[in-house]
Amino acid sequence: MRSVHVDDYNVELREDGAFLGDRANKKAFQAILDRWRQKLGDADPLRDVSTQKLYKQKRELEKILLHGDPVAAGVLIGAIEEFSHSLTEVVERFLQLPAWRDTRRIVIGGGFREGRIGELVVGRTAVLLRREGKPVELLPIRHHPDAAGLLGSIELAPDWARSGFDSILAADIGGTNIRTGIVELGSRPGSAEIWKSERWRHADDAPERDEAVEALIAMLRELVGVAQAEKFRLAPFIGIACPGIIRSDGTIARGAQNLPGDWESADFNLPARVVRAIPRIHGEDARVIMHNDAVVQGLSEACFMRDVAQWGILTVGTGLGNAHFTNRGREAQSNGRPV
């Protein structure tokens, strides 16, 4: 990657035999909210709605915070406060890692950040870290997480794919959804936009792995056709964001357990499958590059991070994704050595 070096990603911190990230993901927040509601018993003003269903109604939760029953709002505020303390502890543990020690900014992405409650957690966690004297800035990711997972593929693209073309193809594979999109490169740093995107909620269909791959390929092919019809100068490049540790040959070492089927098999190579299915784009040989989904989501912020040497991302969703970066061309230290 031209502008950053990926120092570390998909770190699996453990404490007392459990993954530390399990304290700061979507399920953890739901469990905290559920505990606060149970303390109220029959006095819970939302007792007729399950916590899981309530969590999915994020806009309704935001209305409760602003204009709803004061007790219900108090329950939400209590859950936000408790979860913020958990996230603070997780951030502090990451800052103890060698690659993260000199981090000056961390962006929070993932589906949890999408709503106002996620933003409040980010803000409260930032205050708690400041109170503890941690010299790190915590910010919600700039773009919508769905868009960030596609926009970050620009940083995966080689130089030739970013010159002479006006757009690239991108895909973001998650445990619930698969998204594909045409990313307009823009004329200046930070001006890229999603021109067209498609989403398939595969979790509703419970496909086998190969069915999911064929659906992904069909979505990409459709976008190639749309780009051709609209006279886009689409680069013969596809960037893919995918959970897990991605080996240099495109296979997945571990961390893809939430995807449908066995994506960690030694004989399964998604980039190779995509190239075989889409060997050429607008008459030119196609190239596919895949990286970890937290890395790619973080890369969507790269052009806005030039004022700091080292920065990271935590994606709060089904799990807790993470990645750390050092900007190239900066006088910085990574793991104790100059970059």
C-alpha positions as CSV (number, residue, x, y, z in Angstrom):
1,M,0.0,0.0,0.0
2,R,1.3,3.4,-1.1
3,S,0.4,5.6,1.9
4,V,0.5,3.3,4.9
5,H,2.2,0.3,6.4
6,V,-0.1,-2.3,8.1
7,D,1.7,-3.0,11.4
8,D,-0.7,-5.4,12.8
9,Y,-4.3,-6.7,12.5
10,N,-6.7,-9.3,13.7
11,V,-5.0,-9.4,17.1
12,E,-6.7,-11.9,19.4
13,L,-6.2,-10.6,22.9
14,R,-7.2,-13.0,25.7
15,E,-7.8,-12.6,29.4
16,D,-8.7,-15.5,31.7
17,G,-9.0,-17.8,28.7
18,A,-11.6,-15.6,27.0
19,F,-11.2,-13.2,24.1
20,L,-10.9,-9.7,25.4
21,G,-12.8,-8.4,22.3
22,D,-15.9,-10.2,23.5
23,R,-16.3,-7.4,26.1
24,A,-16.7,-4.8,23.5
25,N,-18.9,-6.1,20.6
26,K,-22.6,-6.1,19.7
27,K,-23.5,-9.0,21.9
28,A,-21.7,-7.5,24.9
29,F,-23.7,-4.3,24.6
30,Q,-27.0,-6.3,24.3
31,A,-26.0,-8.4,27.4
32,I,-25.3,-5.2,29.4
33,L,-28.6,-3.6,28.3
34,D,-30.4,-6.8,29.2
35,R,-28.9,-6.8,32.7
36,W,-30.0,-3.2,33.3
37,R,-33.5,-4.1,32.2
38,Q,-33.7,-7.1,34.4
39,K,-32.9,-4.9,37.4
40,L,-36.1,-3.1,36.8
41,G,-38.3,-6.2,36.5
42,D,-41.9,-5.3,35.9
43,A,-41.0,-1.6,36.1
44,D,-39.2,-1.9,32.8
45,P,-41.2,0.3,30.4
46,L,-39.9,-1.7,27.5
47,R,-40.7,-5.1,29.1
48,D,-42.8,-6.3,26.1
49,V,-39.9,-6.0,23.7
50,S,-36.9,-8.4,23.8
51,T,-33.4,-6.8,24.1
52,Q,-32.3,-8.3,20.8
53,K,-35.3,-6.9,18.9
54,L,-34.9,-3.6,20.7
55,Y,-31.3,-3.3,19.7
56,K,-32.2,-3.8,16.0
57,Q,-34.6,-0.8,16.3
58,K,-31.7,1.6,16.6
59,R,-33.7,4.6,15.4
60,E,-36.3,3.9,18.1
61,L,-33.6,3.7,20.7
62,E,-32.4,7.1,19.7
63,K,-35.9,8.5,20.0
64,I,-36.1,7.0,23.5
65,L,-32.9,8.8,24.5
66,L,-34.2,12.1,23.3
67,H,-37.9,12.1,23.9
68,G,-38.9,8.8,25.4
69,D,-39.9,7.5,28.8
70,P,-37.3,8.9,31.3
71,V,-36.8,5.5,33.0
72,A,-36.2,3.8,29.6
73,A,-33.8,6.6,28.7
74,G,-32.0,6.0,32.0
75,V,-31.6,2.3,31.3
76,L,-30.0,3.1,27.9
77,I,-27.7,5.7,29.5
78,G,-26.6,3.1,32.1
79,A,-25.9,0.6,29.4
80,I,-23.9,3.1,27.3
81,E,-21.9,4.1,30.4
82,E,-21.1,0.5,31.3
83,F,-20.2,-0.5,27.8
84,S,-18.0,2.6,27.4
85,H,-16.0,1.5,30.5
86,S,-15.6,-2.0,28.8
87,L,-14.4,-0.4,25.6
88,T,-12.0,1.8,27.5
89,E,-10.4,-1.2,29.1
90,V,-10.1,-2.9,25.7
91,V,-8.5,0.2,24.1
92,E,-6.0,0.4,27.0
93,R,-5.0,-3.2,26.5
94,F,-4.4,-2.6,22.8
95,L,-2.2,0.5,23.6
96,Q,0.1,-1.8,25.6
97,L,0.9,-3.9,22.5
98,P,4.3,-3.0,20.9
99,A,2.7,-2.0,17.5
100,W,0.1,0.2,19.2
101,R,2.2,1.8,21.9
102,D,2.7,5.2,20.1
103,T,-0.8,5.4,18.6
104,R,-2.2,8.9,18.6
105,R,-5.6,8.3,17.0
106,I,-8.1,5.4,16.8
107,V,-11.2,5.3,14.7
108,I,-14.2,3.2,15.7
109,G,-16.0,1.5,12.8
110,G,-18.2,-1.5,12.4
111,G,-22.0,-1.8,12.6
112,F,-22.2,-0.6,16.2
113,R,-20.9,2.8,15.3
114,E,-23.7,3.3,12.7
115,G,-26.2,4.9,15.1
116,R,-26.2,7.7,17.6
117,I,-25.8,5.2,20.5
118,G,-22.5,4.0,19.0
119,E,-21.4,7.6,18.6
120,L,-22.2,8.3,22.3
121,V,-20.1,5.3,23.3
122,V,-17.2,6.6,21.3
123,G,-17.5,10.0,22.8
124,R,-17.8,8.7,26.4
125,T,-14.9,6.3,25.9
126,A,-12.8,9.2,24.5
127,V,-13.5,11.2,27.7
128,L,-12.6,8.2,29.9
129,L,-9.3,7.7,28.1
130,R,-8.5,11.4,28.5
131,R,-9.3,11.2,32.2
132,E,-6.9,8.3,32.5
133,G,-4.2,10.4,30.9
134,K,-4.0,8.4,27.7
135,P,-2.7,10.6,24.8
136,V,-4.9,9.0,22.2
137,E,-7.8,10.6,20.2
138,L,-10.9,8.4,19.7
139,L,-13.2,9.2,16.8
140,P,-16.1,7.5,15.0
141,I,-15.2,6.5,11.5
142,R,-15.9,9.2,9.0
143,H,-17.9,7.2,6.4
144,H,-20.8,4.9,7.1
145,P,-19.3,1.5,7.9
146,D,-21.0,-0.1,4.9
147,A,-19.3,2.5,2.6
148,A,-16.0,2.4,4.4
149,G,-15.6,-1.3,3.7
150,L,-15.8,-0.6,0.0
151,L,-13.9,2.8,-0.1
152,G,-10.9,1.3,1.6
153,S,-10.2,-0.9,-1.5
154,I,-8.8,2.2,-3.2
155,E,-5.7,1.8,-1.0
156,L,-5.4,-1.8,-2.1
157,A,-5.3,-0.9,-5.7
158,P,-2.0,-0.6,-7.5
159,D,-0.9,2.7,-9.0
160,W,-1.9,1.7,-12.5
161,A,-5.5,1.0,-11.4
162,R,-5.7,4.6,-10.0
163,S,-4.5,6.4,-13.1
164,G,-6.3,6.3,-16.4
165,F,-9.5,5.0,-14.8
166,D,-12.3,6.7,-12.9
167,S,-13.6,3.7,-10.8
168,I,-12.8,0.3,-9.3
169,L,-14.9,-2.6,-8.2
170,A,-15.0,-3.5,-4.5
171,A,-16.5,-6.2,-2.3
172,D,-17.0,-6.4,1.5
173,I,-17.8,-9.8,2.9
174,G,-19.2,-10.1,6.4
175,G,-20.8,-12.7,8.6
176,T,-24.3,-11.3,7.8
177,N,-24.0,-9.4,4.5
178,I,-22.0,-9.3,1.3
179,R,-21.7,-5.9,-0.3
180,T,-20.3,-5.0,-3.7
181,G,-19.9,-1.6,-5.2
182,I,-18.5,0.6,-7.9
183,V,-16.2,3.2,-6.2
184,E,-15.6,6.4,-8.1
185,L,-12.0,7.4,-7.4
186,G,-12.5,11.2,-7.2
187,S,-10.2,13.9,-8.3
188,R,-8.5,14.6,-5.0
189,P,-7.7,12.6,-1.8
190,G,-10.9,11.9,0.2
191,S,-13.3,12.7,-2.6
192,A,-14.0,9.0,-3.6
193,E,-17.7,8.0,-3.5
194,I,-19.8,4.9,-3.9
195,W,-21.5,5.3,-7.2
196,K,-23.6,2.1,-7.1
197,S,-23.7,-0.7,-4.6
198,E,-25.5,-4.0,-4.0
199,R,-26.1,-5.9,-0.7
200,W,-27.1,-9.5,-0.1
201,R,-28.0,-10.5,3.5
202,H,-26.8,-14.0,3.1
203,A,-27.5,-14.8,6.8
204,D,-31.2,-15.0,5.9
205,D,-30.5,-17.7,3.2
206,A,-27.9,-19.8,5.0
207,P,-26.0,-20.6,1.8
208,E,-23.1,-23.1,1.5
209,R,-19.7,-21.5,0.8
210,D,-19.7,-22.1,-2.9
211,E,-23.2,-20.7,-3.2
212,A,-22.1,-17.6,-1.5
213,V,-19.0,-17.3,-3.8
214,E,-21.2,-17.7,-6.9
215,A,-23.6,-15.0,-5.6
216,L,-20.7,-12.7,-5.0
217,I,-19.4,-13.3,-8.5
218,A,-22.8,-12.7,-10.0
219,M,-23.0,-9.4,-8.1
220,L,-19.6,-8.3,-9.4
221,R,-20.5,-9.3,-13.0
222,E,-23.7,-7.2,-12.8
223,L,-21.7,-4.2,-11.7
224,V,-19.2,-4.7,-14.6
225,G,-22.2,-4.6,-17.0
226,V,-23.6,-1.5,-15.4
227,A,-20.3,0.3,-15.6
228,Q,-19.9,-0.6,-19.2
229,A,-23.5,0.6,-20.0
230,E,-22.8,3.9,-18.2
231,K,-19.4,4.4,-20.0
232,F,-17.4,4.2,-16.8
233,R,-13.7,3.7,-17.2
234,L,-13.6,0.8,-14.8
235,A,-10.2,-0.4,-13.8
236,P,-9.5,-4.1,-14.3
237,F,-9.1,-4.5,-10.5
238,I,-11.3,-5.8,-7.7
239,G,-10.6,-5.1,-4.0
240,I,-12.1,-7.5,-1.5
241,A,-12.5,-7.1,2.3
242,C,-12.9,-10.3,4.2
243,P,-12.6,-11.4,7.8
244,G,-9.6,-13.2,9.1
245,I,-5.8,-13.5,8.7
246,I,-5.2,-13.3,4.9
247,R,-2.1,-15.0,3.6
248,S,-0.1,-13.4,0.8
249,D,-1.4,-16.1,-1.6
250,G,-5.0,-15.1,-0.9
251,T,-5.9,-18.0,1.3
252,I,-7.3,-17.4,4.8
253,A,-5.3,-18.7,7.8
254,R,-8.0,-18.2,10.5
255,G,-10.7,-15.9,11.7
256,A,-13.4,-16.6,9.0
257,Q,-15.5,-18.7,11.3
258,N,-18.6,-16.4,10.9
259,L,-18.7,-16.9,7.1
260,P,-20.9,-19.6,5.6
261,G,-19.0,-22.9,5.2
262,D,-15.2,-23.5,5.4
263,W,-13.3,-20.5,4.1
264,E,-10.1,-21.5,5.8
265,S,-9.6,-24.7,3.8
266,A,-6.1,-24.8,2.3
267,D,-7.5,-25.5,-1.2
268,F,-9.9,-22.5,-1.1
269,N,-8.6,-19.3,-2.6
270,L,-11.3,-16.6,-3.1
271,P,-9.2,-14.2,-5.2
272,A,-8.2,-17.0,-7.6
273,R,-11.9,-18.1,-7.8
274,V,-13.0,-14.5,-8.7
275,V,-10.2,-14.1,-11.3
276,R,-11.2,-17.4,-13.0
277,A,-14.8,-16.3,-13.1
278,I,-14.0,-12.7,-14.2
279,P,-10.7,-13.0,-16.1
280,R,-11.1,-9.7,-18.0
281,I,-12.8,-6.4,-17.3
282,H,-13.5,-4.3,-20.4
283,G,-11.0,-6.3,-22.4
284,E,-8.1,-6.1,-19.9
285,D,-6.7,-8.8,-17.6
286,A,-8.3,-8.5,-14.1
287,R,-6.4,-8.5,-10.8
288,V,-7.9,-9.2,-7.4
289,I,-6.4,-8.2,-4.1
290,M,-8.0,-9.3,-0.8
291,H,-7.2,-8.1,2.7
292,N,-8.7,-8.2,6.2
293,D,-12.0,-6.3,6.6
294,A,-10.9,-4.2,9.5
295,V,-7.8,-3.2,7.6
296,V,-9.8,-2.2,4.5
297,Q,-12.3,-0.3,6.6
298,G,-9.4,1.5,8.2
299,L,-7.8,2.3,4.9
300,S,-10.9,4.4,4.1
301,E,-9.5,6.9,6.6
302,A,-5.9,6.9,5.4
303,C,-6.1,10.2,3.5
304,F,-7.5,11.9,6.6
305,M,-4.7,10.6,8.9
306,R,-1.7,12.3,7.4
307,D,-1.3,14.6,10.5
308,V,-0.4,11.6,12.8
309,A,2.3,9.1,12.4
310,Q,0.6,6.0,13.9
311,W,-3.1,5.3,14.1
312,G,-5.5,2.3,14.4
313,I,-9.0,1.1,13.9
314,L,-11.4,-1.0,16.1
315,T,-14.5,-2.3,14.3
316,V,-17.3,-3.0,16.8
317,G,-19.8,-5.5,15.4
318,T,-20.4,-9.2,15.7
319,G,-16.8,-9.4,16.9
320,L,-14.1,-6.8,17.5
321,G,-11.9,-6.3,14.5
322,N,-8.7,-4.3,14.7
323,A,-5.8,-3.0,12.6
324,H,-2.9,-0.7,13.2
325,F,-1.1,1.6,10.6
326,T,2.0,3.7,10.3
327,N,1.9,6.4,7.6
328,R,4.7,6.1,5.1
329,G,7.0,9.0,4.7
330,R,6.7,10.0,8.4
331,E,9.5,10.1,11.0
332,A,7.9,7.5,13.2
333,Q,8.7,4.4,15.2
334,S,7.0,1.1,14.6
335,N,8.0,-1.7,17.0
336,G,11.0,0.3,18.0
337,R,12.5,0.8,14.6
338,P,12.3,3.7,12.1
339,V,9.8,3.4,9.2
